[in-house]
Amino acid sequence: MTKRLILYGVLLALGTLALQWLDYHRVVRSAPGSVFDVLFAGLFLLLGIWTGARLLARRAPVQEGEAGNPQAQAVLGISARELEVLAEIAAGHSNKEIAARLHVSPNTVKTHISNLFEKLGARRRTDALRRARELGLVP
């Protein structure tokens, strides 16, 4: 019984394949331009997906102890905790969010940010981030 079912399944699959092959040849002969249009559209779709994935890929956040430029960090005297705060600022988090993520008080975050502004010679967050990126402290 099982052999008979497998045989019928294989025969039906081969018949379907033959009909699809014949239909494909009919479409190709009647409208070859359309087939090439579909192939080019598919190619550009794949190219667009690949390009978008490359451009919009998320970068891995800077982990503790993986400073982008340890020499600049040492010269400026930026502590590991200040570097963590800087990475959180780069991620776009507010002082309250940074405090919650690092398990410290908002006043501690403000102190770290104030120290960063002084060490980086910045007056606001955008200036500090621009300078940190120039020095390679944050990606």
C-alpha positions as CSV (number, residue, x, y, z in Angstrom):
1,M,0.0,0.0,0.0
2,T,2.8,2.4,0.9
3,K,4.7,1.7,-2.3
4,R,1.6,2.3,-4.3
5,L,1.1,5.7,-2.6
6,I,4.7,6.7,-3.2
7,L,4.4,5.7,-6.9
8,Y,1.2,7.7,-7.4
9,G,2.8,10.7,-5.6
10,V,5.9,10.5,-7.8
11,L,3.8,10.2,-11.0
12,L,1.7,13.2,-10.0
13,A,4.8,15.2,-9.2
14,L,6.3,14.3,-12.6
15,G,3.1,15.2,-14.4
16,T,2.9,18.5,-12.6
17,L,6.5,19.3,-13.4
18,A,5.9,18.5,-17.1
19,L,2.8,20.7,-17.3
20,Q,4.7,23.6,-15.6
21,W,7.6,23.1,-18.0
22,L,5.2,23.3,-21.0
23,D,3.5,26.4,-19.5
24,Y,6.9,28.1,-18.9
25,H,7.9,27.5,-22.6
26,R,4.6,28.9,-23.8
27,V,5.1,32.1,-21.7
28,V,8.7,32.5,-22.7
29,R,7.8,32.2,-26.4
30,S,4.8,34.5,-26.2
31,A,6.4,37.3,-24.1
32,P,10.2,37.0,-23.8
33,G,10.5,40.6,-22.9
34,S,8.3,40.2,-19.8
35,V,10.4,37.3,-18.6
36,F,13.6,39.3,-18.8
37,D,11.8,42.2,-17.1
38,V,10.9,40.0,-14.2
39,L,14.5,38.6,-14.0
40,F,15.9,42.2,-13.9
41,A,13.4,43.3,-11.3
42,G,14.3,40.3,-9.1
43,L,18.0,41.1,-9.5
44,F,17.5,44.8,-8.5
45,L,15.3,43.7,-5.6
46,L,18.1,41.5,-4.3
47,L,20.6,44.2,-4.9
48,G,18.4,46.7,-3.0
49,I,17.9,44.3,0.0
50,W,21.6,43.6,0.1
51,T,22.5,47.3,0.0
52,G,19.9,48.3,2.6
53,A,21.1,45.6,4.9
54,R,24.7,46.8,4.6
55,L,23.8,50.5,5.1
56,L,21.4,50.0,8.0
57,A,23.2,47.2,9.8
58,R,23.3,47.9,13.6
59,R,26.8,48.3,14.9
60,A,27.6,46.4,18.1
61,P,27.7,48.8,21.1
62,V,31.0,49.5,22.8
63,Q,31.3,47.0,25.6
64,E,33.0,47.7,28.9
65,G,36.8,47.5,28.5
66,E,36.5,47.8,24.7
67,A,37.2,51.5,24.2
68,G,37.7,52.5,20.6
69,N,40.8,54.5,21.3
70,P,42.5,53.7,24.6
71,Q,45.3,56.2,24.0
72,A,42.8,59.1,23.7
73,Q,40.9,57.8,26.7
74,A,44.1,57.8,28.8
75,V,45.3,61.2,27.6
76,L,42.0,62.8,28.4
77,G,41.6,60.9,31.7
78,I,38.2,59.5,30.8
79,S,37.2,56.8,33.2
80,A,35.5,53.6,32.2
81,R,32.2,54.7,33.8
82,E,32.4,58.0,31.9
83,L,33.0,56.0,28.7
84,E,29.8,54.0,29.5
85,V,27.9,57.2,30.0
86,L,29.3,58.5,26.7
87,A,28.2,55.4,24.9
88,E,24.7,55.8,26.4
89,I,24.6,59.4,25.2
90,A,25.6,58.2,21.7
91,A,22.7,55.8,21.8
92,G,20.4,58.8,22.4
93,H,19.3,58.1,25.9
94,S,18.2,60.8,28.4
95,N,19.8,61.3,31.8
96,K,17.1,59.4,33.5
97,E,17.3,56.5,31.1
98,I,21.1,56.4,31.5
99,A,20.7,56.4,35.3
100,A,18.3,53.5,35.1
101,R,20.4,51.5,32.7
102,L,23.6,52.0,34.7
103,H,21.9,51.6,38.1
104,V,23.1,55.0,39.4
105,S,21.3,58.2,40.4
106,P,20.5,60.9,37.9
107,N,22.8,63.3,39.8
108,T,25.7,60.9,39.2
109,V,24.9,60.8,35.5
110,K,24.9,64.7,35.5
111,T,28.3,64.7,37.2
112,H,29.8,62.2,34.7
113,I,28.4,64.3,31.8
114,S,29.8,67.5,33.3
115,N,33.2,65.8,33.6
116,L,33.0,64.6,30.0
117,F,32.1,68.1,28.8
118,E,35.1,69.5,30.6
119,K,37.5,66.7,29.4
120,L,36.3,66.9,25.8
121,G,36.0,70.7,25.6
122,A,32.3,70.6,24.8
123,R,29.4,72.8,25.8
124,R,26.6,70.4,24.9
125,R,25.9,66.7,24.1
126,T,26.2,67.1,20.4
127,D,29.6,68.8,20.7
128,A,30.8,66.0,23.1
129,L,29.6,63.3,20.7
130,R,31.3,65.0,17.7
131,R,34.6,65.3,19.6
132,A,34.3,61.7,20.9
133,R,33.7,60.4,17.4
134,E,36.7,62.3,16.0
135,L,38.9,60.8,18.7
136,G,37.4,57.3,18.1
137,L,36.0,56.9,21.6
138,V,32.5,56.0,20.4
139,P,31.6,54.5,17.0
